[in-house]
Amino acid sequence: MIIDWSVTQVYNTIMAVATGVGLLLILRFGKHLMNEKVGQLEGWAIGFAIPGFILTLTGAHMTLTWPLSKMGFAFDDIIFGEPSLAFGVMLLAAAVLLWRKANLYMKQDINMKNTKVVSGLLKEELPILLKPLSYFAAAMGLGLISISFAGVGYQLFVAPPEEPISGWFHEYPMVEAVFMSGLIAITGIGATLFPFMLKDNPNPNVVKTITLCWKVAGIIFVLFGAMNYFTHIGLIVNTMG
């Protein structure tokens, strides 16, 4: 198979890495907040902004231009583009919120190195501030679960035989369909439950479920995206003629 790579783009490599890092950052920030270890907010803001910018940029381009349709995979533009755009915008919103809080606390002469004070203020304010955003996160979570059903039902995510490693399973389409659909589904489950974690006294089982879903998904997204830097380069080399 020969592919004209001059007319299409495949960048779900960096999208996968940014998604995984974003999920793990949320969990890390939440853990630091509960342990009253959140201090300098600018660093966290930048940490959320970097994957947020990458996902917003690439997700918007994929959503608006459908580059993968030129390869015959138009459905992948929806599957990867739209959720990446949504998650990227939400990460940027979190970055802006934390940056503004940092400026506000400094104007109030709050010692940003006093992690107990900063964490205490954020624990009180963030659930209220994030509540509106959490509804969109939950709605997109339902969308991810719907994508996972489509992935299994239509046996999507099958890699071309020319792609290293992933292409080994080309003759067994359900392998990648179940793997990717499961990964997307657990991410969606965590997002769907997110509003319930922002209650005054959230159910510990809900918190544990979200943490487990996003921790597993975050690690797999990072490792899978890193692996795809090799497999996608191999696919390009094997199909550029």
C-alpha positions in Angstrom: 0.0 0.0 0.0 1.2 3.5 -1.0 0.0 6.5 0.9 0.5 10.1 -0.2 1.6 11.6 3.1 1.8 15.1 1.6 -2.0 15.4 1.7 -2.7 13.9 5.1 -1.5 14.2 8.7 -1.3 11.6 11.5 -0.4 13.2 14.9 -2.3 11.1 17.4 1.2 10.3 18.7 1.6 13.6 20.6 -2.2 13.7 21.2 -2.0 10.4 23.1 1.0 11.5 25.1 -0.7 14.8 26.0 -3.9 13.1 26.9 -2.1 10.7 29.2 -0.1 13.4 30.8 -3.2 15.6 31.3 -5.1 12.8 33.1 -2.1 12.0 35.3 -1.6 15.7 36.1 -5.2 16.0 37.3 -4.7 13.0 39.6 -1.4 14.3 40.9 -2.8 17.8 41.5 -5.8 16.2 43.4 -3.5 14.1 45.5 -1.3 17.1 46.4 -4.4 19.1 47.2 -5.8 16.5 49.6 -2.4 16.2 51.3 -2.1 20.0 51.5 1.0 20.1 49.4 -0.1 22.5 46.7 2.1 25.6 46.7 3.2 27.6 43.7 0.2 27.6 41.4 2.0 29.0 38.3 3.9 25.7 37.8 0.6 23.7 37.9 -1.0 26.2 35.5 1.8 25.8 33.0 1.7 22.0 33.5 -2.0 22.0 32.5 -1.5 24.6 29.8 1.1 22.7 27.8 -0.9 19.5 27.0 -4.0 21.7 26.8 -2.5 23.8 24.1 -1.3 20.7 22.2 -4.7 19.0 22.4 -6.6 22.1 21.5 -4.5 22.9 18.4 -4.3 19.3 17.0 -7.8 18.4 18.0 -9.2 21.6 16.4 -7.3 20.9 13.2 -8.4 17.3 13.0 -12.0 18.2 13.9 -12.3 21.0 11.3 -10.2 19.5 8.4 -10.7 15.7 8.7 -7.1 14.9 7.5 -7.5 11.2 8.1 -10.4 11.0 5.7 -7.8 11.2 2.9 -6.6 7.8 4.1 -10.1 6.3 4.3 -10.4 6.7 8.1 -12.8 9.6 8.4 -14.3 8.1 11.6 -10.9 8.5 13.3 -11.2 12.3 12.8 -14.3 12.2 15.1 -12.9 9.6 17.5 -9.6 11.3 18.1 -10.1 14.9 17.0 -13.3 15.9 18.9 -12.4 14.4 22.3 -8.9 15.8 22.1 -10.3 19.3 21.3 -12.7 19.1 24.3 -10.1 17.9 26.7 -7.6 20.4 25.5 -10.0 23.3 26.1 -10.8 22.1 29.6 -7.1 21.8 30.5 -6.6 25.3 29.3 -9.5 26.5 31.4 -8.0 24.8 34.4 -4.6 26.5 33.6 -6.3 30.0 33.4 -8.2 29.4 36.6 -5.0 28.4 38.6 -3.0 31.3 37.1 -5.7 33.7 38.1 -5.9 32.2 41.6 -2.1 32.6 41.9 -2.3 36.3 41.1 -5.3 36.8 43.4 -3.5 35.1 46.4 -0.4 37.1 45.8 -2.4 40.3 45.8 -3.9 39.2 49.1 -0.3 38.8 50.5 -0.8 35.0 50.9 2.5 33.2 51.3 2.4 30.8 48.3 5.0 28.6 50.0 2.6 27.9 52.8 1.1 24.8 51.2 -1.5 24.3 53.9 -3.0 27.7 53.5 -3.0 27.5 49.7 -4.4 24.0 49.7 -7.1 24.9 52.2 -8.3 27.8 50.0 -8.3 25.7 46.9 -10.1 22.8 48.6 -12.9 25.3 49.5 -13.1 27.1 46.2 -12.3 24.6 43.4 -15.3 22.3 43.8 -17.6 25.3 43.2 -15.5 26.8 40.4 -15.2 23.5 38.6 -18.8 22.4 38.8 -19.9 24.1 35.6 -16.9 22.7 33.7 -17.7 19.2 35.1 -21.0 19.0 33.3 -19.3 19.3 29.9 -16.7 16.7 31.1 -19.5 14.3 32.0 -21.2 14.9 28.6 -18.0 14.2 26.7 -17.5 11.1 29.0 -20.8 9.7 27.7 -19.5 10.5 24.2 -16.3 8.5 24.9 -18.4 5.5 26.1 -20.4 5.8 22.9 -17.2 5.8 20.8 -16.1 2.6 22.7 -19.3 0.8 21.7 -18.8 1.9 18.1 -15.2 0.7 18.2 -16.1 -2.8 19.2 -19.3 -2.9 17.1 -17.6 -1.9 13.9 -14.2 -3.4 14.8 -12.4 -0.1 14.4 -8.7 0.8 15.2 -7.2 -1.9 13.1 -3.7 -0.9 12.1 -2.5 -1.5 8.5 -0.2 -4.5 8.1 2.6 -2.1 7.1 2.6 -0.6 10.6 5.2 -2.2 12.9 4.0 -3.9 16.1 0.3 -2.8 15.8 0.2 -4.3 12.3 0.9 -7.7 13.7 -2.8 -7.9 14.8 -4.2 -6.8 11.4 -5.7 -10.3 10.9 -7.3 -10.1 14.4 -9.3 -6.9 14.3 -11.0 -7.5 17.6 -7.7 -7.3 19.5 -7.1 -3.6 18.8 -10.8 -2.8 18.8 -11.2 -4.1 22.3 -7.9 -2.6 23.5 -8.6 0.9 22.2 -12.3 0.8 23.0 -11.6 -0.3 26.6 -9.0 2.5 27.0 -11.5 5.1 25.7 -14.3 3.6 27.8 -12.5 3.8 31.1 -11.5 7.4 30.4 -15.2 8.2 29.7 -16.4 6.5 32.9 -14.0 8.7 34.9 -15.2 11.8 33.1 -18.9 10.9 33.5 -18.4 10.5 37.3 -16.4 13.7 37.6 -19.3 16.0 38.8 -20.1 13.6 41.6 -16.5 14.0 42.9 -17.1 17.7 43.4 -19.8 17.3 46.0 -19.2 18.4 49.6 -18.8 14.9 50.8 -18.1 12.7 47.7 -18.6 9.0 47.9 -15.2 7.4 48.4 -16.0 4.7 45.9 -16.7 7.3 43.2 -13.3 9.0 44.0 -11.6 5.6 43.9 -13.3 4.7 40.6 -12.3 7.9 38.9 -8.7 7.7 40.2 -8.3 4.1 39.0 -9.8 4.8 35.6 -7.7 7.8 34.9 -4.6 6.4 36.4 -4.7 3.3 34.2 -5.8 5.3 31.1 -3.2 8.0 31.7 -0.3 5.5 31.9 -1.5 3.5 28.9 -2.0 6.7 26.8 1.5 7.9 27.5 3.1 4.5 26.8 1.0 3.8 23.7 1.6 7.3 22.4 5.4 6.9 23.0 5.3 3.5 21.2 3.4 5.1 18.3 6.4 7.4 17.6 8.1 4.2 16.4 5.2 2.5 14.8 3.9 5.5 12.9 7.4 6.4 11.6 7.6 2.8 10.5 4.2 3.0 8.8 5.3 6.1 6.9 8.6 4.6 5.8 6.8 1.4 4.6 4.1 3.2 2.7 5.7 6.3 1.1 6.8 4.4 -2.0 
